[in-house]
Amino acid sequence: MSPTRKSAGASRSTAAPAPRRERHLRAFLRQITEERGLSPNTVKAYRSDLRQMEKFLTEHLGEASWGWSNAAIDRLAVRGFMGWLRRRGLSRRTIARKVAALRTFYRFLEAEGVVTDSPAARVRPPRHTRKLADHLNTGEARTVCEFAEARSADGSLSALRDLVIIEMLYGSGIRLAELHGLDLTGIHRRAKSAVVLGKGGKERIVPVTDAAAVAIDRYLPARLEAVVPGESALLVNRAGRRLSRRSIQIAVKRIFECSAGARGLSAHALRHSFATHLLDAGASLLVVKELLGHVSLSTTKDYTHISRTKVRAAYLDAHPRAR
């Protein structure tokens, strides 16, 4: 009986790191939620990325009870994880994001004294080309807005609301998530501005166009009839509750297809169009950066490729030595 008891005790000792591993992961997710104020979608992505790393390491180490401080989790293990993801058909961009998540997690573990060195710190993620959403040209954008306005003539909640969606996404350049989270109190009609909650819980003020202000004024009586007591959302469904992100996306796609024949475009295409059209008209890159709520100017610079193309075309067309 004694050897049996000893074996059981050894098994419990070997399995001990697993609960600690889970505690460390949960503590990290709690920290980025409560202290850093990251959005639920971002936290969900971190959780998914780290769970994938867990799965890989369990296979790589050949045991289920390893801990994050295991000496075998080194730079080569992280590179192995990248190869493991690549063999599963993931893009360079996605792999780079997962490596970045791992690096952030290990910085947390270093700060907590769990590890002394991050295995991901010196790993170079795969280089990737940023893929921008497709966008509408100015004529297509005008057609989309005019179609949504004509459709709103029936006075229905959905048609009036959809016009607000189109005018706010294109006219203010806000993200779908920002529009989804926008409350009625965030609209300042006299100042023609809105306060939106961006990435990382950061507030910013965005302009509201005359067309959007008119659309909101027309929509509010229909909202008042539908909304349930206590609901603060600007956009509500027929049940009087906050309209879901999915419903916003569906509304935009439907209007795209019916008006401009544009299939496969998402709501983000209106934000992309907003930025591109401002830059094409000569707006400062710094101004567009602030309007979009970008932290880094390099992110906004990705939108300038369209403007550079137009500048090149104008040069070739106009300069006598270019022909």
Phi and psi restraints in degrees (value plus and minus 20) as a CYANA .aco file:
   2 SER   PHI     -80.2   -40.2
   2 SER   PSI     -66.3   -26.3
   3 PRO   PHI     -79.5   -39.5
   3 PRO   PSI     -55.2   -15.2
   4 THR   PHI     -83.9   -43.9
   4 THR   PSI     -63.7   -23.7
   5 ARG   PHI     -84.3   -44.3
   5 ARG   PSI     -59.1   -19.1
   6 LYS   PHI     -83.7   -43.7
   6 LYS   PSI     -60.9   -20.9
   7 SER   PHI     -82.7   -42.7
   7 SER   PSI     -62.3   -22.3
   8 ALA   PHI     -83.4   -43.4
   8 ALA   PSI     -60.4   -20.4
   9 GLY   PHI     -84.0   -44.0
   9 GLY   PSI     -59.5   -19.5
  10 ALA   PHI     -84.7   -44.7
  10 ALA   PSI     -57.1   -17.1
  11 SER   PHI     -83.7   -43.7
  11 SER   PSI     -61.8   -21.8
  12 ARG   PHI     -85.5   -45.5
  12 ARG   PSI     -57.9   -17.9
  13 SER   PHI     -85.3   -45.3
  13 SER   PSI     -60.7   -20.7
  14 THR   PHI     -85.9   -45.9
  14 THR   PSI     -55.6   -15.6
  15 ALA   PHI    -100.0   -60.0
  15 ALA   PSI     -28.6    11.4
  16 ALA   PHI     -78.0   -38.0
  16 ALA   PSI     -59.1   -19.1
  17 PRO   PHI     -82.6   -42.6
  17 PRO   PSI     -46.2    -6.2
  18 ALA   PHI     -79.2   -39.2
  18 ALA   PSI     -68.0   -28.0
  19 PRO   PHI     -81.5   -41.5
  19 PRO   PSI     -56.9   -16.9
  20 ARG   PHI     -85.4   -45.4
  20 ARG   PSI     -59.3   -19.3
  21 ARG   PHI     -78.7   -38.7
  21 ARG   PSI     -63.5   -23.5
  22 GLU   PHI     -87.2   -47.2
  22 GLU   PSI     -59.9   -19.9
  23 ARG   PHI     -82.6   -42.6
  23 ARG   PSI     -61.8   -21.8
  24 HIS   PHI     -83.9   -43.9
  24 HIS   PSI     -60.9   -20.9
  25 LEU   PHI     -85.4   -45.4
  25 LEU   PSI     -64.0   -24.0
  26 ARG   PHI     -84.4   -44.4
  26 ARG   PSI     -58.6   -18.6
  27 ALA   PHI     -84.4   -44.4
  27 ALA   PSI     -59.0   -19.0
  28 PHE   PHI     -84.3   -44.3
  28 PHE   PSI     -67.0   -27.0
  29 LEU   PHI     -83.3   -43.3
  29 LEU   PSI     -56.4   -16.4
  30 ARG   PHI     -86.5   -46.5
  30 ARG   PSI     -60.0   -20.0
  31 GLN   PHI     -84.6   -44.6
  31 GLN   PSI     -64.3   -24.3
  32 ILE   PHI     -93.0   -53.0
  32 ILE   PSI     -41.0    -1.0
  33 THR   PHI    -101.4   -61.4
  33 THR   PSI     -71.7   -31.7
  34 GLU   PHI    -106.0   -66.0
  34 GLU   PSI     -59.9   -19.9
  35 GLU   PHI    -112.3   -72.3
  35 GLU   PSI     -58.9   -18.9
  36 ARG   PHI    -113.1   -73.1
  36 ARG   PSI     -34.4     5.6
  37 GLY   PHI      46.7    86.7
  37 GLY   PSI      11.1    51.1
  38 LEU   PHI     -90.5   -50.5
  38 LEU   PSI     133.0   173.0
  39 SER   PHI     -89.3   -49.3
  39 SER   PSI     136.8   176.8
  40 PRO   PHI     -75.6   -35.6
  40 PRO   PSI     -57.7   -17.7
  41 ASN   PHI     -85.7   -45.7
  41 ASN   PSI     -59.5   -19.5
  42 THR   PHI     -87.4   -47.4
  42 THR   PSI     -62.6   -22.6
  43 VAL   PHI     -82.6   -42.6
  43 VAL   PSI     -60.9   -20.9
  44 LYS   PHI     -81.0   -41.0
  44 LYS   PSI     -60.0   -20.0
  45 ALA   PHI     -85.9   -45.9
  45 ALA   PSI     -62.4   -22.4
  46 TYR   PHI     -79.3   -39.3
  46 TYR   PSI     -65.8   -25.8
  47 ARG   PHI     -80.1   -40.1
  47 ARG   PSI     -65.6   -25.6
  48 SER   PHI     -82.6   -42.6
  48 SER   PSI     -64.1   -24.1
  49 ASP   PHI     -82.0   -42.0
  49 ASP   PSI     -63.8   -23.8
  50 LEU   PHI     -94.0   -54.0
  50 LEU   PSI     -50.6   -10.6
  51 ARG   PHI     -85.8   -45.8
  51 ARG   PSI     -56.3   -16.3
  52 GLN   PHI     -85.5   -45.5
  52 GLN   PSI     -59.6   -19.6
  53 MET   PHI     -83.5   -43.5
  53 MET   PSI     -59.5   -19.5
  54 GLU   PHI     -78.1   -38.1
  54 GLU   PSI     -66.9   -26.9
  55 LYS   PHI     -81.2   -41.2
  55 LYS   PSI     -64.3   -24.3
  56 PHE   PHI     -82.9   -42.9
  56 PHE   PSI     -66.5   -26.5
  57 LEU   PHI     -85.1   -45.1
  57 LEU   PSI     -54.4   -14.4
  58 THR   PHI     -82.0   -42.0
  58 THR   PSI     -60.6   -20.6
  59 GLU   PHI     -90.7   -50.7
  59 GLU   PSI     -63.5   -23.5
  60 HIS   PHI     -85.8   -45.8
  60 HIS   PSI     -61.6   -21.6
  61 LEU   PHI    -107.3   -67.3
  61 LEU   PSI     -36.1     3.9
  62 GLY   PHI      53.7    93.7
  62 GLY   PSI       1.1    41.1
  63 GLU   PHI    -171.4  -131.4
  63 GLU   PSI     139.4   179.4
  64 ALA   PHI    -120.6   -80.6
  64 ALA   PSI     -30.4     9.6
  65 SER   PHI    -128.1   -88.1
  65 SER   PSI       8.1    48.1
  66 TRP   PHI     -94.7   -54.7
  66 TRP   PSI     144.4   184.4
  67 GLY   PHI    -139.6   -99.6
  67 GLY   PSI     144.0   184.0
  68 TRP   PHI     -84.7   -44.7
  68 TRP   PSI     -40.4    -0.4
  69 SER   PHI    -111.5   -71.5
  69 SER   PSI     -13.5    26.5
  70 ASN   PHI     -74.6   -34.6
  70 ASN   PSI     109.7   149.7
  71 ALA   PHI     -82.6   -42.6
  71 ALA   PSI     -42.8    -2.8
  72 ALA   PHI     -95.7   -55.7
  72 ALA   PSI     -32.1     7.9
  73 ILE   PHI    -106.4   -66.4
  73 ILE   PSI      69.3   109.3
  74 ASP   PHI    -143.7  -103.7
  74 ASP   PSI    -189.5  -149.5
  75 ARG   PHI     -78.7   -38.7
  75 ARG   PSI     -58.7   -18.7
  76 LEU   PHI     -86.6   -46.6
  76 LEU   PSI     -54.7   -14.7
  77 ALA   PHI     -84.8   -44.8
  77 ALA   PSI     -59.8   -19.8
  78 VAL   PHI     -86.2   -46.2
  78 VAL   PSI     -60.7   -20.7
  79 ARG   PHI     -85.2   -45.2
  79 ARG   PSI     -54.9   -14.9
  80 GLY   PHI     -83.8   -43.8
  80 GLY   PSI     -57.8   -17.8
  81 PHE   PHI     -82.1   -42.1
  81 PHE   PSI     -61.4   -21.4
  82 MET   PHI     -83.0   -43.0
  82 MET   PSI     -61.6   -21.6
  83 GLY   PHI     -86.3   -46.3
  83 GLY   PSI     -57.7   -17.7
  84 TRP   PHI     -81.5   -41.5
  84 TRP   PSI     -61.6   -21.6
  85 LEU   PHI     -89.2   -49.2
  85 LEU   PSI     -60.1   -20.1
  86 ARG   PHI     -83.0   -43.0
  86 ARG   PSI     -59.2   -19.2
  87 ARG   PHI     -86.7   -46.7
  87 ARG   PSI     -39.4     0.6
  88 ARG   PHI    -111.2   -71.2
  88 ARG   PSI     -10.7    29.3
  89 GLY   PHI      64.5   104.5
  89 GLY   PSI      -6.9    33.1
  90 LEU   PHI     -96.1   -56.1
  90 LEU   PSI     127.7   167.7
  91 SER   PHI     -94.9   -54.9
  91 SER   PSI     142.9   182.9
  92 ARG   PHI     -80.2   -40.2
  92 ARG   PSI     -59.2   -19.2
  93 ARG   PHI     -81.6   -41.6
  93 ARG   PSI     -64.6   -24.6
  94 THR   PHI     -86.3   -46.3
  94 THR   PSI     -62.1   -22.1
  95 ILE   PHI     -82.9   -42.9
  95 ILE   PSI     -62.1   -22.1
  96 ALA   PHI     -80.8   -40.8
  96 ALA   PSI     -59.2   -19.2
  97 ARG   PHI     -84.5   -44.5
  97 ARG   PSI     -60.8   -20.8
  98 LYS   PHI     -88.2   -48.2
  98 LYS   PSI     -57.2   -17.2
  99 VAL   PHI     -86.3   -46.3
  99 VAL   PSI     -59.3   -19.3
 100 ALA   PHI     -83.2   -43.2
 100 ALA   PSI     -59.1   -19.1
 101 ALA   PHI     -83.6   -43.6
 101 ALA   PSI     -62.0   -22.0
 102 LEU   PHI     -84.5   -44.5
 102 LEU   PSI     -60.2   -20.2
 103 ARG   PHI     -83.4   -43.4
 103 ARG   PSI     -63.0   -23.0
 104 THR   PHI     -83.2   -43.2
 104 THR   PSI     -61.7   -21.7
 105 PHE   PHI     -82.8   -42.8
 105 PHE   PSI     -63.7   -23.7
 106 TYR   PHI     -91.3   -51.3
 106 TYR   PSI     -47.9    -7.9
 107 ARG   PHI     -83.2   -43.2
 107 ARG   PSI     -58.9   -18.9
 108 PHE   PHI     -82.9   -42.9
 108 PHE   PSI     -64.8   -24.8
 109 LEU   PHI     -84.1   -44.1
 109 LEU   PSI     -55.8   -15.8
 110 GLU   PHI     -84.2   -44.2
 110 GLU   PSI     -65.1   -25.1
 111 ALA   PHI     -83.0   -43.0
 111 ALA   PSI     -51.0   -11.0
 112 GLU   PHI    -105.6   -65.6
 112 GLU   PSI     -24.5    15.5
 113 GLY   PHI      59.1    99.1
 113 GLY   PSI      -5.9    34.1
 114 VAL   PHI     -97.2   -57.2
 114 VAL   PSI     -59.1   -19.1
 115 VAL   PHI    -149.4  -109.4
 115 VAL   PSI     140.2   180.2
 116 THR   PHI    -123.9   -83.9
 116 THR   PSI     -34.4     5.6
 117 ASP   PHI    -169.3  -129.3
 117 ASP   PSI     120.1   160.1
 118 SER   PHI    -110.6   -70.6
 118 SER   PSI     105.5   145.5
 119 PRO   PHI     -88.9   -48.9
 119 PRO   PSI     -36.9     3.1
 120 ALA   PHI    -115.9   -75.9
 120 ALA   PSI     -26.8    13.2
 121 ALA   PHI     -81.9   -41.9
 121 ALA   PSI     -58.8   -18.8
 122 ARG   PHI    -125.6   -85.6
 122 ARG   PSI      -5.7    34.3
 123 VAL   PHI    -110.0   -70.0
 123 VAL   PSI     106.4   146.4
 124 ARG   PHI    -107.5   -67.5
 124 ARG   PSI      97.7   137.7
 125 PRO   PHI     -87.9   -47.9
 125 PRO   PSI     137.2   177.2
 126 PRO   PHI     -82.6   -42.6
 126 PRO   PSI     119.0   159.0
 127 ARG   PHI     -93.8   -53.8
 127 ARG   PSI     123.6   163.6
 128 HIS   PHI    -160.6  -120.6
 128 HIS   PSI     135.2   175.2
 129 THR   PHI    -115.2   -75.2
 129 THR   PSI     104.6   144.6
 130 ARG   PHI     -84.0   -44.0
 130 ARG   PSI     105.5   145.5
 131 LYS   PHI    -118.8   -78.8
 131 LYS   PSI      95.1   135.1
 132 LEU   PHI    -107.0   -67.0
 132 LEU   PSI     131.6   171.6
 133 ALA   PHI     -85.5   -45.5
 133 ALA   PSI     128.0   168.0
 134 ASP   PHI     -83.7   -43.7
 134 ASP   PSI     139.1   179.1
 135 HIS   PHI    -156.5  -116.5
 135 HIS   PSI     149.3   189.3
 136 LEU   PHI    -116.3   -76.3
 136 LEU   PSI     127.9   167.9
 137 ASN   PHI     -99.0   -59.0
 137 ASN   PSI     153.8   193.8
 138 THR   PHI     -83.0   -43.0
 138 THR   PSI     -56.4   -16.4
 139 GLY   PHI     -85.0   -45.0
 139 GLY   PSI     -63.0   -23.0
 140 GLU   PHI     -85.7   -45.7
 140 GLU   PSI     -60.3   -20.3
 141 ALA   PHI     -82.8   -42.8
 141 ALA   PSI     -61.2   -21.2
 142 ARG   PHI     -83.3   -43.3
 142 ARG   PSI     -61.6   -21.6
 143 THR   PHI     -82.6   -42.6
 143 THR   PSI     -62.2   -22.2
 144 VAL   PHI     -81.5   -41.5
 144 VAL   PSI     -66.4   -26.4
 145 CYS   PHI     -85.4   -45.4
 145 CYS   PSI     -61.4   -21.4
 146 GLU   PHI     -86.7   -46.7
 146 GLU   PSI     -57.6   -17.6
 147 PHE   PHI     -84.4   -44.4
 147 PHE   PSI     -66.0   -26.0
 148 ALA   PHI     -82.9   -42.9
 148 ALA   PSI     -56.8   -16.8
 149 GLU   PHI     -88.0   -48.0
 149 GLU   PSI     -64.2   -24.2
 150 ALA   PHI     -83.1   -43.1
 150 ALA   PSI     -59.6   -19.6
 151 ARG   PHI     -86.2   -46.2
 151 ARG   PSI     -49.2    -9.2
 152 SER   PHI     -93.4   -53.4
 152 SER   PSI     -27.4    12.6
 153 ALA   PHI     -83.7   -43.7
 153 ALA   PSI     -40.1    -0.1
 154 ASP   PHI     -94.0   -54.0
 154 ASP   PSI     -30.0    10.0
 155 GLY   PHI      55.7    95.7
 155 GLY   PSI     -12.7    27.3
 156 SER   PHI     -95.2   -55.2
 156 SER   PSI     135.0   175.0
 157 LEU   PHI     -76.6   -36.6
 157 LEU   PSI     -67.8   -27.8
 158 SER   PHI     -84.9   -44.9
 158 SER   PSI     -62.4   -22.4
 159 ALA   PHI     -88.9   -48.9
 159 ALA   PSI     -61.6   -21.6
 160 LEU   PHI     -85.7   -45.7
 160 LEU   PSI     -60.2   -20.2
 161 ARG   PHI     -86.7   -46.7
 161 ARG   PSI     -60.3   -20.3
 162 ASP   PHI     -84.6   -44.6
 162 ASP   PSI     -53.7   -13.7
 163 LEU   PHI     -85.0   -45.0
 163 LEU   PSI     -61.4   -21.4
 164 VAL   PHI     -80.7   -40.7
 164 VAL   PSI     -63.0   -23.0
 165 ILE   PHI     -77.6   -37.6
 165 ILE   PSI     -70.3   -30.3
 166 ILE   PHI     -83.1   -43.1
 166 ILE   PSI     -67.0   -27.0
 167 GLU   PHI     -86.4   -46.4
 167 GLU   PSI     -55.3   -15.3
 168 MET   PHI     -95.4   -55.4
 168 MET   PSI     -61.4   -21.4
 169 LEU   PHI     -86.2   -46.2
 169 LEU   PSI     -63.1   -23.1
 170 TYR   PHI    -104.2   -64.2
 170 TYR   PSI     -60.5   -20.5
 171 GLY   PHI     -96.5   -56.5
 171 GLY   PSI     -48.6    -8.6
 172 SER   PHI    -132.1   -92.1
 172 SER   PSI     -32.9     7.1
 173 GLY   PHI      48.9    88.9
 173 GLY   PSI       4.0    44.0
 174 ILE   PHI    -102.9   -62.9
 174 ILE   PSI     140.1   180.1
 175 ARG   PHI     -95.5   -55.5
 175 ARG   PSI     137.8   177.8
 176 LEU   PHI     -77.2   -37.2
 176 LEU   PSI     -63.9   -23.9
 177 ALA   PHI     -83.2   -43.2
 177 ALA   PSI     -54.6   -14.6
 178 GLU   PHI     -89.9   -49.9
 178 GLU   PSI     -59.4   -19.4
 179 LEU   PHI     -87.1   -47.1
 179 LEU   PSI     -61.8   -21.8
 180 HIS   PHI     -79.1   -39.1
 180 HIS   PSI     -60.0   -20.0
 181 GLY   PHI    -106.5   -66.5
 181 GLY   PSI     -21.7    18.3
 182 LEU   PHI     -90.8   -50.8
 182 LEU   PSI     107.0   147.0
 183 ASP   PHI    -115.6   -75.6
 183 ASP   PSI     141.2   181.2
 184 LEU   PHI     -79.7   -39.7
 184 LEU   PSI     -56.8   -16.8
 185 THR   PHI     -89.6   -49.6
 185 THR   PSI     -33.6     6.4
 186 GLY   PHI    -100.9   -60.9
 186 GLY   PSI     -29.4    10.6
 187 ILE   PHI    -113.1   -73.1
 187 ILE   PSI     100.1   140.1
 188 HIS   PHI    -127.6   -87.6
 188 HIS   PSI      73.9   113.9
 189 ARG   PHI     -88.3   -48.3
 189 ARG   PSI     -56.7   -16.7
 190 ARG   PHI     -87.2   -47.2
 190 ARG   PSI     -60.3   -20.3
 191 ALA   PHI    -103.9   -63.9
 191 ALA   PSI     -26.5    13.5
 192 LYS   PHI      30.6    70.6
 192 LYS   PSI      35.2    75.2
 193 SER   PHI    -166.5  -126.5
 193 SER   PSI     147.3   187.3
 194 ALA   PHI    -160.7  -120.7
 194 ALA   PSI     128.2   168.2
 195 VAL   PHI    -125.2   -85.2
 195 VAL   PSI      97.3   137.3
 196 VAL   PHI    -135.8   -95.8
 196 VAL   PSI     134.7   174.7
 197 LEU   PHI    -122.1   -82.1
 197 LEU   PSI      89.4   129.4
 198 GLY   PHI    -110.1   -70.1
 198 GLY   PSI    -182.5  -142.5
 199 LYS   PHI     -84.0   -44.0
 199 LYS   PSI     123.4   163.4
 200 GLY   PHI      52.1    92.1
 200 GLY   PSI      -4.9    35.1
 201 GLY   PHI      51.9    91.9
 201 GLY   PSI       0.3    40.3
 202 LYS   PHI    -109.1   -69.1
 202 LYS   PSI     108.8   148.8
 203 GLU   PHI    -103.1   -63.1
 203 GLU   PSI     126.5   166.5
 204 ARG   PHI    -168.3  -128.3
 204 ARG   PSI     135.8   175.8
 205 ILE   PHI    -120.7   -80.7
 205 ILE   PSI     109.5   149.5
 206 VAL   PHI    -140.7  -100.7
 206 VAL   PSI     130.2   170.2
 207 PRO   PHI     -93.3   -53.3
 207 PRO   PSI     130.8   170.8
 208 VAL   PHI    -135.8   -95.8
 208 VAL   PSI     103.0   143.0
 209 THR   PHI     -89.2   -49.2
 209 THR   PSI     142.9   182.9
 210 ASP   PHI     -78.2   -38.2
 210 ASP   PSI     -61.9   -21.9
 211 ALA   PHI     -83.2   -43.2
 211 ALA   PSI     -59.6   -19.6
 212 ALA   PHI     -88.8   -48.8
 212 ALA   PSI     -59.2   -19.2
 213 ALA   PHI     -82.2   -42.2
 213 ALA   PSI     -62.0   -22.0
 214 VAL   PHI     -84.7   -44.7
 214 VAL   PSI     -62.6   -22.6
 215 ALA   PHI     -81.4   -41.4
 215 ALA   PSI     -60.6   -20.6
 216 ILE   PHI     -85.7   -45.7
 216 ILE   PSI     -64.1   -24.1
 217 ASP   PHI     -79.5   -39.5
 217 ASP   PSI     -59.0   -19.0
 218 ARG   PHI     -91.6   -51.6
 218 ARG   PSI     -51.8   -11.8
 219 TYR   PHI     -98.4   -58.4
 219 TYR   PSI     -52.3   -12.3
 220 LEU   PHI     -78.0   -38.0
 220 LEU   PSI     -60.8   -20.8
 221 PRO   PHI     -80.8   -40.8
 221 PRO   PSI     -59.0   -19.0
 222 ALA   PHI     -87.3   -47.3
 222 ALA   PSI     -57.8   -17.8
 223 ARG   PHI     -83.1   -43.1
 223 ARG   PSI     -62.8   -22.8
 224 LEU   PHI     -79.9   -39.9
 224 LEU   PSI     -56.9   -16.9
 225 GLU   PHI     -89.6   -49.6
 225 GLU   PSI     -52.8   -12.8
 226 ALA   PHI    -112.9   -72.9
 226 ALA   PSI     -52.0   -12.0
 227 VAL   PHI     -85.3   -45.3
 227 VAL   PSI     123.8   163.8
 228 VAL   PHI    -109.8   -69.8
 228 VAL   PSI     133.9   173.9
 229 PRO   PHI     -76.8   -36.8
 229 PRO   PSI     115.1   155.1
 230 GLY   PHI      69.9   109.9
 230 GLY   PSI     -29.1    10.9
 231 GLU   PHI    -100.4   -60.4
 231 GLU   PSI     104.0   144.0
 232 SER   PHI    -118.2   -78.2
 232 SER   PSI     -30.4     9.6
 233 ALA   PHI     -83.2   -43.2
 233 ALA   PSI     123.5   163.5
 234 LEU   PHI     -88.0   -48.0
 234 LEU   PSI     -67.3   -27.3
 235 LEU   PHI    -118.4   -78.4
 235 LEU   PSI     101.0   141.0
 236 VAL   PHI    -144.0  -104.0
 236 VAL   PSI     137.4   177.4
 237 ASN   PHI    -111.9   -71.9
 237 ASN   PSI    -194.4  -154.4
 238 ARG   PHI     -85.4   -45.4
 238 ARG   PSI     -43.0    -3.0
 239 ALA   PHI    -103.2   -63.2
 239 ALA   PSI     -21.7    18.3
 240 GLY   PHI      64.9   104.9
 240 GLY   PSI      -9.0    31.0
 241 ARG   PHI    -125.2   -85.2
 241 ARG   PSI     147.1   187.1
 242 ARG   PHI     -75.3   -35.3
 242 ARG   PSI     111.1   151.1
 243 LEU   PHI     -87.9   -47.9
 243 LEU   PSI     116.6   156.6
 244 SER   PHI     -94.8   -54.8
 244 SER   PSI     139.0   179.0
 245 ARG   PHI     -80.5   -40.5
 245 ARG   PSI     -61.1   -21.1
 246 ARG   PHI     -79.9   -39.9
 246 ARG   PSI     -61.2   -21.2
 247 SER   PHI     -85.9   -45.9
 247 SER   PSI     -56.5   -16.5
 248 ILE   PHI     -83.9   -43.9
 248 ILE   PSI     -65.1   -25.1
 249 GLN   PHI     -81.3   -41.3
 249 GLN   PSI     -63.4   -23.4
 250 ILE   PHI     -83.3   -43.3
 250 ILE   PSI     -62.0   -22.0
 251 ALA   PHI     -81.2   -41.2
 251 ALA   PSI     -63.8   -23.8
 252 VAL   PHI     -85.1   -45.1
 252 VAL   PSI     -65.8   -25.8
 253 LYS   PHI     -81.4   -41.4
 253 LYS   PSI     -59.5   -19.5
 254 ARG   PHI     -83.4   -43.4
 254 ARG   PSI     -63.6   -23.6
 255 ILE   PHI     -88.2   -48.2
 255 ILE   PSI     -59.0   -19.0
 256 PHE   PHI     -76.0   -36.0
 256 PHE   PSI     -69.8   -29.8
 257 GLU   PHI     -88.3   -48.3
 257 GLU   PSI     -57.7   -17.7
 258 CYS   PHI     -97.6   -57.6
 258 CYS   PSI     -48.6    -8.6
 259 SER   PHI    -118.7   -78.7
 259 SER   PSI     -72.6   -32.6
 260 ALA   PHI    -126.5   -86.5
 260 ALA   PSI     -20.1    19.9
 261 GLY   PHI      44.8    84.8
 261 GLY   PSI       2.7    42.7
 262 ALA   PHI    -111.6   -71.6
 262 ALA   PSI      87.3   127.3
 263 ARG   PHI    -119.4   -79.4
 263 ARG   PSI     126.7   166.7
 264 GLY   PHI      64.3   104.3
 264 GLY   PSI     -21.5    18.5
 265 LEU   PHI    -105.3   -65.3
 265 LEU   PSI     124.5   164.5
 266 SER   PHI    -123.7   -83.7
 266 SER   PSI     156.5   196.5
 267 ALA   PHI     -80.5   -40.5
 267 ALA   PSI     -48.4    -8.4
 268 HIS   PHI     -85.0   -45.0
 268 HIS   PSI     -41.0    -1.0
 269 ALA   PHI     -81.4   -41.4
 269 ALA   PSI     -50.0   -10.0
 270 LEU   PHI     -91.4   -51.4
 270 LEU   PSI     -57.3   -17.3
 271 ARG   PHI     -86.2   -46.2
 271 ARG   PSI     -61.8   -21.8
 272 HIS   PHI     -82.4   -42.4
 272 HIS   PSI     -62.2   -22.2
 273 SER   PHI     -83.1   -43.1
 273 SER   PSI     -62.6   -22.6
 274 PHE   PHI     -73.4   -33.4
 274 PHE   PSI     -70.9   -30.9
 275 ALA   PHI     -87.3   -47.3
 275 ALA   PSI     -65.3   -25.3
 276 THR   PHI     -83.5   -43.5
 276 THR   PSI     -62.7   -22.7
 277 HIS   PHI     -88.9   -48.9
 277 HIS   PSI     -54.8   -14.8
 278 LEU   PHI     -85.1   -45.1
 278 LEU   PSI     -65.7   -25.7
 279 LEU   PHI     -85.5   -45.5
 279 LEU   PSI     -59.6   -19.6
 280 ASP   PHI     -82.2   -42.2
 280 ASP   PSI     -51.1   -11.1
 281 ALA   PHI    -105.9   -65.9
 281 ALA   PSI     -18.6    21.4
 282 GLY   PHI      79.7   119.7
 282 GLY   PSI     -10.0    30.0
 283 ALA   PHI     -85.4   -45.4
 283 ALA   PSI     126.2   166.2
 284 SER   PHI     -85.2   -45.2
 284 SER   PSI     121.6   161.6
 285 LEU   PHI     -80.2   -40.2
 285 LEU   PSI     -57.4   -17.4
 286 LEU   PHI     -86.5   -46.5
 286 LEU   PSI     -58.6   -18.6
 287 VAL   PHI     -84.9   -44.9
 287 VAL   PSI     -65.4   -25.4
 288 VAL   PHI     -83.4   -43.4
 288 VAL   PSI     -58.1   -18.1
 289 LYS   PHI     -77.1   -37.1
 289 LYS   PSI     -67.0   -27.0
 290 GLU   PHI     -85.4   -45.4
 290 GLU   PSI     -61.6   -21.6
 291 LEU   PHI     -83.8   -43.8
 291 LEU   PSI     -58.3   -18.3
 292 LEU   PHI     -98.4   -58.4
 292 LEU   PSI     -38.8     1.2
 293 GLY   PHI      58.5    98.5
 293 GLY   PSI       6.7    46.7
 294 HIS   PHI     -97.3   -57.3
 294 HIS   PSI     119.8   159.8
 295 VAL   PHI     -97.5   -57.5
 295 VAL   PSI     -61.1   -21.1
 296 SER   PHI    -128.4   -88.4
 296 SER   PSI     119.1   159.1
 297 LEU   PHI     -86.5   -46.5
 297 LEU   PSI     -48.3    -8.3
 298 SER   PHI     -82.5   -42.5
 298 SER   PSI     -51.2   -11.2
 299 THR   PHI     -85.9   -45.9
 299 THR   PSI     -63.7   -23.7
 300 THR   PHI     -86.8   -46.8
 300 THR   PSI     -53.3   -13.3
 301 LYS   PHI     -81.4   -41.4
 301 LYS   PSI     -44.0    -4.0
 302 ASP   PHI     -82.1   -42.1
 302 ASP   PSI     -42.8    -2.8
 303 TYR   PHI    -102.6   -62.6
 303 TYR   PSI     -29.2    10.8
 304 THR   PHI    -101.7   -61.7
 304 THR   PSI     -28.1    11.9
 305 HIS   PHI     -82.5   -42.5
 305 HIS   PSI     -53.2   -13.2
 306 ILE   PHI     -86.7   -46.7
 306 ILE   PSI     -64.7   -24.7
 307 SER   PHI     -83.3   -43.3
 307 SER   PSI     -60.8   -20.8
 308 ARG   PHI     -81.8   -41.8
 308 ARG   PSI     -57.5   -17.5
 309 THR   PHI     -82.9   -42.9
 309 THR   PSI     -62.6   -22.6
 310 LYS   PHI     -88.0   -48.0
 310 LYS   PSI     -57.8   -17.8
 311 VAL   PHI     -82.9   -42.9
 311 VAL   PSI     -63.9   -23.9
 312 ARG   PHI     -81.1   -41.1
 312 ARG   PSI     -63.5   -23.5
 313 ALA   PHI     -83.6   -43.6
 313 ALA   PSI     -61.5   -21.5
 314 ALA   PHI     -84.8   -44.8
 314 ALA   PSI     -58.9   -18.9
 315 TYR   PHI     -83.3   -43.3
 315 TYR   PSI     -66.9   -26.9
 316 LEU   PHI     -83.4   -43.4
 316 LEU   PSI     -52.1   -12.1
 317 ASP   PHI     -98.7   -58.7
 317 ASP   PSI     -50.7   -10.7
 318 ALA   PHI    -124.1   -84.1
 318 ALA   PSI     -53.1   -13.1
 319 HIS   PHI    -100.6   -60.6
 319 HIS   PSI     108.9   148.9
 320 PRO   PHI     -82.6   -42.6
 320 PRO   PSI     -46.5    -6.5
 321 ARG   PHI    -111.0   -71.0
 321 ARG   PSI     -24.6    15.4
 322 ALA   PHI    -107.5   -67.5
 322 ALA   PSI     -36.9     3.1
